[in-house]
Amino acid sequence: MSLSVAFEISMVLTSVCAVLLSGWLLWQGQRQRAMPALAGFAAMMALWCTGHIAIVQGWPVLGVALILANPLMPMFFLHFALQFVATPEAGSGGWRRRLPWLYALTILLIGLSWFGPGGKITTTAGFDAFFVFADIGWLNLLYTILLGVAAHLVLFQGWRLHSGNKRRSIVAMFMAGGWGLLLATSFVFPSLGLNWYPYPMLLLPSYLLLLVYGVVRYQVLEINAFANKALIWLGMLLLVLALMALVSALLGQLGMQALSAVPASQLWLYSTLLLLLSAACYQPLSKLARRLIYPGGQLNESLLAHWRSKLQQCNSWHELAALAAGLLSGQLRQKVSVQLPLAGRANPGLQIHCLRNEHGWYYALKGWDDVTPGYRLQGEVFAALLLSNCRILEQSLKLADAERKRLDQQHLVELGALSAAMAHELRNPLNIISMAAATTPAETRQHIQQQLKRADRLIADLLSYSGRLELQYSDFLLKPLLQAVLSQQDWQGVQCQLQVPDDLMLYGDSYRVQQVLINLTDNALAFCRNQPQAEIKIEAHSEHDHVWIYVHNNGPAIVPAQHAALFQPFVSKRAGGSGLGLAIVRRIMQAHGGEVCHQSDLGWPVSFVLKFTLNVKQNLGLQLPHQQDMTNG
């Protein structure tokens, strides 16, 4: 093989590698902002190598033009360096404004070099045609060197500012830059009048690979996986070459000058030795490569099975977040926090966030930029396992919730049927008692009528809670409805304030909303009526697509122990109460897509807050004919 052909092969390999890397780096640019500039650097190197190939193949004009475009290569690298070392504290406005001017100056100098002329073709060692600089081309070369020096000064400044993996990446870039300078120096030998063959340029493919690997090895795990395999095969190749050289030397000593003259038995023995040596060296070289590429990484099937079995035992989001953080912290021997949508809290340091959007579950690693690739690999694998368990837990919780709702529905149906039967059976004897009381003395008759009203109210509450809710939706003014409710009450000296805008509209079932307000005011009056300076205040306003109604009273505060069961059925601290009033309020509010809660921090001992949604028309769809079956509440 002639030296010219070897040079062409090297340039073709470099050009192909540069094009592939440029495309890959552009794809990575979606996640790493500095990668597009590095992709431009790789693309310009591909064009520079193509220029040398064009000259050798007899296209001098194209080849000279491509080589004289060389300043764009360090210009892209300077752009990359500025983005790579930038920090939020230092800011980036100044150099961002200057970069377009530098690109314009670079393109102007390239244009001048093309028309200068900036280069010519000459004959040198091993080549019939090779590029040399001429006239303004020397300015082109000087400007290229200055841009390269500026880029490395930027990297040096970044080395001083950063630490950890970014600092190690900058050191790797400096080492790759020194290697590239050594290789590219031979390119100018003919321009300096030195009739030397540019042997170092044959290794140019290695420069581009080392540079890119130095940049992204701590950021992109795919690169480490590729390098892991590359080191194994490189080691195997060196061993095979060494063995071939040894065998060739032995054959030469034995007088066997050509491989064809080697007996079949010796060739069989040679092949057997090669295979045995390859098999013996594969595992040690594989372990060495893993230690170099993934220091600290110790993943195996038993560890993954242990993680999987532990995570699958969790029955809640809080339990899953706590267990996951403990497992990975113990493996890495440093604190790791796990945050899930419904549990977990992110702490400073290593964080794993499992999130959910409309497309499904995904994870994000935060704070892992300064860990070794081995630790990051373990974090990636663990996060993938955790994500799978998040999906499983979500499905199991949905199934459990569906089963609970089914049982609740079945319970309500049974309770509704029982309540209807009881109401029918109870009202008949109550009617008989009422008619029989007509002949009793007035005082006795009044007492009997009060108890009959109480019994009828208990029956009505039971039917309201357990029966079928059909909401008849309409728009209505809230203030007149509240005034009608308040006019029906027996205040007995209790003061009442009403603060509701005259034009405040509500969309819902006016009868059911009235029932909610009656229950709340009845409940407030029952506790306020015997209090000194008793007062009830009802206010309402709209805000952020919601209508808020507040029912305050200055009666005795509700003790914290009762808060959890406040809206549960058959729980009442009110004399003569059914224990269903607040449960009915909650059910009607849920049927409207709203909420009800108790608060004691609004300046009153007791406050009940009702929240209605203004856009309930859209939420409920209006596809129902102005009613909604809310059997489940």
C-alpha positions in Angstrom: 0.0 0.0 0.0 1.4 3.4 -1.0 1.7 6.3 1.4 -0.7 8.3 -0.6 -3.4 5.6 -0.4 -2.8 5.2 3.4 -3.3 9.0 3.7 -6.6 8.9 1.7 -7.9 6.0 3.8 -7.1 8.0 7.0 -8.9 11.1 5.7 -11.9 9.1 4.5 -12.2 7.4 8.0 -11.9 10.8 9.7 -14.5 12.3 7.4 -17.0 9.5 7.9 -16.5 9.5 11.7 -16.9 13.2 11.8 -20.2 13.2 9.8 -21.6 10.4 12.0 -20.6 12.2 15.1 -22.0 15.5 13.9 -25.4 13.9 13.3 -25.3 12.2 16.7 -24.3 15.4 18.5 -27.1 17.3 16.8 -29.6 14.8 18.1 -28.0 15.0 21.6 -28.4 18.8 21.3 -32.0 18.4 22.3 -30.8 17.7 25.8 -27.3 19.3 25.9 -27.2 22.9 24.8 -23.5 22.9 23.9 -23.6 19.9 21.5 -24.8 21.7 18.3 -21.6 23.8 18.3 -19.5 20.7 18.8 -21.4 19.1 15.9 -20.4 22.1 13.8 -16.8 21.5 14.8 -17.1 17.8 13.7 -18.8 18.8 10.4 -16.0 21.3 9.6 -13.4 18.6 10.3 -15.2 16.3 7.8 -15.0 19.1 5.2 -11.4 19.7 5.9 -10.5 16.0 5.4 -12.7 16.0 2.3 -10.5 18.9 0.9 -7.4 16.8 1.2 -9.1 13.9 -0.5 -10.2 16.2 -3.3 -6.6 17.4 -3.9 -5.3 13.8 -4.1 -8.1 12.9 -6.5 -7.3 15.7 -8.8 -9.9 18.4 -7.8 -7.5 21.1 -6.6 -9.9 24.1 -6.7 -12.5 22.3 -4.5 -9.8 20.9 -2.2 -8.1 24.3 -1.6 -11.4 26.0 -0.9 -12.4 23.4 1.7 -9.0 23.5 3.4 -9.0 27.3 3.6 -12.4 27.1 5.3 -10.4 25.7 8.2 -11.0 28.8 10.6 -14.6 27.8 11.0 -13.4 24.6 12.8 -11.8 26.4 15.9 -14.6 29.0 15.7 -17.2 26.3 16.3 -15.0 24.9 19.1 -14.7 28.3 20.7 -18.5 28.6 20.6 -18.8 25.2 22.2 -16.2 26.0 24.9 -18.1 29.2 25.8 -21.4 27.3 26.2 -19.8 24.3 28.0 -18.1 26.3 30.8 -20.8 29.0 31.2 -22.4 29.3 34.6 -25.6 31.0 35.6 -23.7 33.2 38.1 -21.2 34.4 35.4 -23.8 35.2 32.9 -23.5 34.8 29.1 -24.8 38.0 27.6 -21.4 39.5 26.6 -20.0 36.7 24.6 -23.4 35.9 23.0 -23.4 39.4 21.5 -19.8 39.1 20.2 -20.2 35.6 18.7 -22.0 36.8 15.5 -19.3 39.3 14.9 -16.6 36.6 15.3 -18.5 34.3 12.9 -18.8 37.2 10.4 -15.0 38.0 10.7 -14.2 34.3 10.2 -16.3 34.1 7.1 -14.8 37.3 5.7 -11.3 36.0 6.2 -12.2 32.7 4.5 -13.6 34.7 1.5 -10.4 36.8 1.3 -8.3 33.5 1.4 -10.3 32.1 -1.5 -9.6 35.1 -3.7 -6.1 35.9 -2.2 -5.0 33.3 -3.2 -4.5 31.6 0.2 -3.0 28.3 -0.9 -1.6 26.3 -3.8 -0.7 22.7 -4.8 2.8 21.3 -4.6 4.7 18.0 -4.7 6.1 16.6 -1.5 7.2 13.3 0.0 4.7 10.6 -0.8 2.3 12.9 -2.7 2.0 14.2 -6.3 -0.3 16.9 -5.0 -0.4 18.4 -1.5 -1.7 21.7 -0.1 0.6 24.5 1.1 -0.2 28.0 2.4 0.6 31.1 0.3 0.2 34.9 0.7 -3.0 35.6 2.7 -3.2 31.9 3.6 -0.7 32.5 6.3 -3.1 35.0 7.9 -5.7 32.3 7.6 -3.4 29.9 9.5 -2.5 32.5 12.2 -6.2 33.4 12.7 -7.0 29.7 13.1 -4.3 29.3 15.7 -5.5 32.3 17.6 -9.1 31.0 17.7 -7.8 27.6 19.0 -5.8 29.4 21.7 -8.8 31.5 22.7 -11.0 28.4 23.0 -8.4 26.7 25.2 -8.1 29.8 27.4 -11.9 29.7 27.8 -11.6 26.0 28.8 -8.8 26.9 31.3 -11.0 29.5 32.8 -13.8 26.9 33.1 -11.4 24.5 34.7 -10.8 27.1 37.4 -14.5 27.8 38.0 -15.9 24.2 37.9 -15.2 21.0 39.9 -16.1 17.4 39.7 -17.0 15.8 36.4 -17.1 19.0 34.4 -13.5 19.8 35.5 -12.4 16.3 34.6 -14.1 16.7 31.1 -12.1 19.9 30.6 -8.9 18.1 31.5 -9.8 15.4 29.0 -10.4 18.1 26.3 -7.0 19.6 27.0 -5.3 16.2 26.6 -7.3 15.5 23.4 -6.3 19.0 22.1 -2.6 18.3 22.7 -3.0 15.1 20.8 -4.8 16.9 18.0 -2.1 19.6 17.9 0.6 17.0 17.6 -1.2 15.3 14.7 -2.1 18.5 12.8 1.5 19.9 13.1 2.6 17.6 10.3 0.0 19.3 8.0 2.2 22.4 7.7 5.5 20.7 7.0 5.3 21.2 3.2 4.2 24.9 3.8 7.5 25.4 5.8 9.6 23.8 3.1 10.1 20.5 4.9 9.9 17.6 2.5 8.5 15.2 5.2 5.6 12.8 4.9 2.8 13.8 7.5 2.7 10.5 9.3 0.9 11.8 12.3 -2.1 12.8 10.2 -2.8 9.1 9.7 -4.1 9.0 13.3 -6.5 11.8 12.9 -9.6 9.6 13.4 -8.5 9.0 17.0 -8.4 12.7 17.8 -12.0 13.4 17.0 -13.1 10.3 19.0 -11.0 11.2 22.0 -12.2 14.8 22.0 -15.9 13.9 21.9 -15.5 11.2 24.4 -13.7 13.5 26.8 -16.7 15.9 26.5 -19.7 13.6 26.9 -18.4 10.5 28.8 -19.8 11.9 32.1 -23.1 13.1 30.6 -24.3 10.5 28.1 -24.2 6.8 29.2 -24.4 5.5 25.6 -20.9 6.8 25.1 -19.6 4.9 28.0 -21.3 1.7 26.8 -19.6 2.2 23.4 -16.2 2.9 25.0 -16.6 -0.2 27.1 -16.8 -2.4 24.1 -14.2 -0.4 22.2 -11.6 -0.9 24.9 -12.3 -4.7 25.0 -11.8 -5.1 21.3 -8.8 -2.8 21.2 -7.1 -4.9 23.9 -8.0 -8.1 22.0 -6.7 -6.6 18.7 -3.4 -5.7 20.3 -3.0 -9.2 21.8 -3.7 -10.8 18.4 -1.2 -8.5 16.6 1.4 -9.3 19.2 0.8 -13.0 18.8 0.9 -12.7 15.0 4.2 -10.9 15.2 5.6 -13.6 17.5 4.5 -16.4 15.2 5.8 -14.6 12.1 9.2 -14.2 13.8 9.3 -17.9 14.7 8.3 -18.8 11.2 11.1 -16.6 9.8 13.7 -18.3 12.0 12.5 -21.6 10.7 12.9 -20.5 7.1 9.1 -20.3 6.3 8.9 -17.0 4.5 5.3 -17.1 3.3 2.2 -18.1 5.1 1.3 -20.4 2.2 4.4 -22.5 3.0 3.2 -23.2 6.6 2.1 -26.8 7.1 -1.6 -27.3 7.8 -0.8 -28.7 11.3 1.1 -25.5 12.2 -1.8 -23.3 10.9 -4.2 -25.4 13.0 -2.0 -25.0 16.0 -1.7 -21.2 15.4 -5.5 -20.8 15.1 -6.0 -22.9 18.3 -3.6 -20.8 20.2 -5.3 -17.6 19.0 -8.7 -18.8 20.0 -7.5 -20.0 23.4 -5.7 -16.8 24.1 -8.8 -14.7 23.1 -11.0 -16.8 25.4 -8.6 -16.5 28.3 -8.1 -12.8 27.9 -11.7 -11.7 27.3 -13.0 -11.8 30.8 -10.0 -10.0 32.4 -10.1 -7.3 29.7 -13.8 -7.0 30.1 -13.5 -6.4 33.9 -10.7 -3.9 33.3 -12.7 -2.0 30.8 -15.7 -1.9 33.2 -13.5 -0.6 36.0 -12.1 2.1 33.7 -15.4 3.2 32.2 -17.8 2.5 35.1 -15.8 3.0 38.3 -17.9 2.1 41.3 -20.6 0.3 39.3 -21.6 -3.1 40.7 -24.8 -4.2 39.0 -25.8 -7.9 38.8 -28.9 -10.0 38.5 -29.2 -10.7 42.2 -29.1 -7.0 43.1 -31.7 -6.2 40.5 -33.9 -9.1 41.8 -33.5 -7.8 45.4 -34.5 -4.3 44.3 -37.5 -5.6 42.4 -38.9 -7.8 45.1 -38.5 -5.0 47.8 -40.2 -2.4 45.7 -43.1 -4.6 44.8 -44.1 -5.0 48.4 -45.1 -1.3 48.8 -48.8 -0.5 49.1 -48.7 3.3 49.2 -46.8 6.2 47.6 -45.2 7.3 50.9 -43.9 3.7 51.5 -42.6 3.4 48.0 -40.7 6.7 48.2 -39.1 5.9 51.5 -38.1 2.4 50.6 -36.7 3.4 47.3 -34.6 6.2 48.8 -33.3 3.8 51.5 -32.4 1.0 49.0 -30.4 3.3 46.6 -28.8 5.3 49.5 -27.5 2.0 51.0 -26.1 0.8 47.6 -24.3 4.1 46.8 -23.4 4.9 50.4 -24.6 8.4 50.1 -27.9 10.2 50.6 -30.5 9.8 47.8 -34.0 11.3 47.9 -36.9 10.0 45.9 -39.9 12.2 45.0 -43.1 10.8 43.7 -46.3 12.7 42.6 -48.1 12.0 45.8 -45.3 11.4 48.3 -41.7 12.1 49.0 -39.8 15.3 49.3 -36.7 16.3 47.4 -33.6 17.0 49.6 -30.3 18.6 48.4 -28.0 16.2 46.7 -28.8 13.2 44.6 -32.5 13.1 43.6 -34.8 10.8 41.6 -38.1 12.3 40.4 -40.8 10.0 39.1 -43.4 12.1 37.3 -46.5 11.6 35.3 -48.0 13.6 32.5 -50.6 12.9 29.8 -48.1 10.6 27.9 -47.4 8.4 30.9 -44.7 8.0 33.6 -41.1 9.3 33.2 -38.2 9.9 35.5 -35.6 12.6 35.9 -32.2 12.5 37.7 -31.2 15.8 39.4 -27.9 16.5 41.1 -26.2 13.5 39.4 -23.9 15.6 37.2 -20.9 15.2 39.5 -21.0 11.5 40.1 -19.0 8.8 38.2 -20.6 7.0 35.3 -20.8 3.8 37.4 -23.0 5.5 40.0 -25.0 7.3 37.4 -25.6 3.9 35.7 -26.9 2.5 38.9 -29.2 5.5 39.3 -30.6 5.1 35.8 -31.3 1.4 36.2 -32.8 1.9 39.7 -35.0 4.8 38.4 -36.2 2.5 35.5 -37.2 -0.2 38.1 -38.9 2.4 40.3 -40.8 3.7 37.3 -42.1 0.3 36.6 -43.3 -0.1 40.2 -45.0 3.3 40.0 -47.1 2.0 37.1 -47.9 -1.2 39.0 -48.8 0.7 42.2 -51.0 3.2 40.3 -52.9 0.3 38.7 -53.4 -1.5 42.0 -54.6 1.6 43.8 -57.0 2.3 41.0 -58.4 -1.3 41.3 -58.7 -0.9 45.0 -60.5 2.4 44.7 -62.9 1.0 42.1 -63.6 -1.9 44.4 -64.3 0.4 47.3 -66.6 2.5 45.2 -68.5 -0.6 44.1 -68.9 -1.6 47.7 -70.1 1.9 48.6 -72.6 1.9 45.8 -73.9 -1.5 46.8 -74.1 -0.3 50.4 -76.1 2.8 49.4 -78.5 0.8 47.2 -79.1 -1.5 50.2 -79.4 1.4 52.6 -81.8 3.2 50.2 -84.1 0.2 49.9 -84.0 -0.3 53.7 -84.7 3.4 54.4 -87.7 3.5 52.0 -89.2 0.4 53.6 -88.6 1.8 57.1 -90.1 5.2 56.2 -93.2 3.6 54.9 -93.6 1.3 57.9 -92.9 4.2 60.4 -95.1 6.8 58.9 -98.3 4.7 59.2 -98.1 4.4 63.0 -96.9 8.1 63.3 -100.0 9.2 61.4 -102.2 7.2 63.8 -100.4 8.8 66.8 -101.0 12.2 65.3 -104.7 11.7 64.8 -105.0 10.2 68.3 -103.3 13.2 69.8 -106.0 15.5 68.5 -108.2 14.8 71.6 -105.5 15.3 74.2 -104.9 18.5 76.2 -103.2 21.3 74.3 -99.9 21.1 76.2 -99.7 17.3 75.6 -100.7 17.7 72.0 -98.0 20.3 71.4 -95.4 18.1 72.9 -96.5 15.1 70.8 -96.5 17.2 67.6 -92.9 18.4 68.3 -91.8 14.8 68.7 -93.6 13.8 65.5 -91.9 16.6 63.6 -88.6 15.4 64.9 -89.3 11.8 63.8 -90.4 13.0 60.4 -87.2 15.1 60.1 -85.2 12.0 61.0 -87.0 10.0 58.3 -86.5 12.8 55.7 -82.7 13.0 56.5 -82.3 9.2 56.2 -84.0 9.3 52.8 -82.0 12.2 51.6 -78.7 10.6 52.5 -79.4 7.1 51.2 -81.8 7.8 48.4 -81.2 8.8 44.7 -80.0 12.3 44.0 -81.2 13.8 40.7 -79.9 17.3 40.2 -82.0 19.8 38.3 -79.4 22.3 37.0 -80.3 26.0 36.4 -78.8 29.4 36.8 -80.0 31.4 39.8 -79.1 34.4 42.0 -77.6 33.3 45.2 -78.7 36.2 47.5 -82.5 35.7 47.1 -82.1 32.1 47.8 -80.1 32.8 51.0 -82.7 35.4 52.1 -85.5 32.8 51.7 -83.5 30.3 53.8 -82.9 32.8 56.6 -86.5 33.9 56.6 -87.6 30.4 57.5 -85.4 30.1 60.7 -86.4 30.8 64.3 -83.6 33.1 65.3 -84.6 33.7 69.0 -82.3 36.7 69.4 -79.4 35.4 67.3 -77.9 38.1 65.1 -77.4 37.3 61.5 -75.2 39.1 58.9 -75.5 38.5 55.1 -72.8 39.8 52.8 -73.5 38.5 49.3 -73.3 40.5 46.0 -76.7 41.1 44.5 -75.6 39.9 41.1 -73.7 36.7 42.2 -75.0 33.8 40.0 -74.7 30.1 40.7 -75.3 27.2 38.4 -76.7 24.1 40.2 -79.8 22.6 41.7 -81.4 25.4 43.7 -83.4 23.0 45.8 -80.4 21.0 46.8 -78.3 24.1 47.5 -81.1 25.4 49.6 -81.1 22.1 51.5 -77.3 22.5 52.1 -77.8 26.1 53.5 -80.7 25.1 55.7 -78.7 22.2 57.2 -75.7 24.5 58.0 -77.8 27.3 59.5 -79.9 24.9 61.5 -76.7 23.4 62.8 -75.3 26.8 63.7 -78.5 28.0 65.4 -78.6 24.8 67.5 -75.2 25.6 69.0 -75.5 29.5 69.1 -79.0 30.0 70.3 -78.2 29.9 74.0 -74.8 31.7 73.7 -74.5 35.4 74.8 -74.2 37.8 71.9 -74.8 34.9 69.5 -74.1 35.7 65.9 -74.1 34.0 62.5 -72.5 35.5 59.4 -73.0 34.3 55.8 -70.8 35.7 53.1 -70.1 34.8 49.5 -67.9 35.9 46.6 -66.5 34.6 43.3 -62.8 34.2 42.7 -60.7 32.3 40.1 -63.7 30.5 38.5 -65.1 29.5 41.8 -67.9 30.7 44.1 -67.1 30.6 47.8 -69.8 30.6 50.5 -68.8 30.9 54.2 -71.2 30.1 57.1 -69.6 31.4 60.3 -70.9 31.3 63.9 -69.5 32.2 67.3 -70.7 29.1 69.0 -68.5 26.6 70.8 -65.4 25.6 68.8 -65.3 22.0 67.5 -62.6 20.0 69.3 -59.8 18.7 67.1 -60.7 15.1 67.9 -64.0 15.4 66.1 -62.6 17.0 62.9 -61.9 13.7 61.2 -65.5 12.3 61.7 -67.3 15.6 61.2 -68.9 14.7 57.9 -69.4 11.0 58.6 -73.0 9.8 58.9 -74.7 9.1 62.2 -72.1 11.2 64.1 -73.7 14.1 66.0 -73.0 16.2 69.1 -76.3 18.1 68.7 -79.2 17.2 71.0 -81.9 15.6 69.0 -79.8 15.5 65.8 -79.8 12.6 63.4 -76.1 12.7 62.7 -76.9 13.0 58.9 -77.0 16.8 58.4 -73.3 17.4 57.5 -73.1 14.0 55.7 -76.0 15.2 53.5 -74.2 18.5 52.9 -71.1 16.8 51.8 -73.0 14.4 49.5 -74.9 17.3 47.8 -71.6 19.3 47.4 -69.9 16.3 45.8 -72.8 15.8 43.5 -72.3 19.4 42.3 -68.5 18.8 41.8 -67.8 21.1 44.7 -66.3 20.8 48.2 -67.2 21.5 51.8 -64.8 21.8 54.7 -64.6 23.1 58.3 -62.1 25.8 59.3 -61.3 27.5 62.5 -58.7 30.0 61.3 -61.0 32.5 59.7 -61.6 34.7 62.8 -64.7 32.7 63.9 -64.8 29.7 66.3 -66.7 27.7 63.6 -66.7 28.2 59.9 -68.0 26.0 57.1 -66.7 26.7 53.6 -68.6 25.7 50.5 -66.7 25.8 47.1 -68.7 25.7 43.9 -67.1 25.7 40.4 -68.3 28.5 38.0 -67.5 26.4 34.9 -69.4 23.4 36.2 -71.3 23.5 32.9 -68.2 22.5 31.1 -67.0 20.1 33.8 -70.4 18.2 33.8 -70.5 18.4 30.0 -74.2 19.5 29.8 -74.7 16.3 27.8 -77.2 15.3 30.5 -80.7 16.6 30.1 -80.3 19.1 33.0 -79.9 16.4 35.6 -77.2 14.1 36.9 -77.7 10.8 38.6 -75.5 10.9 41.7 -76.4 7.6 43.4 -72.7 7.2 44.5 -72.4 10.8 45.8 
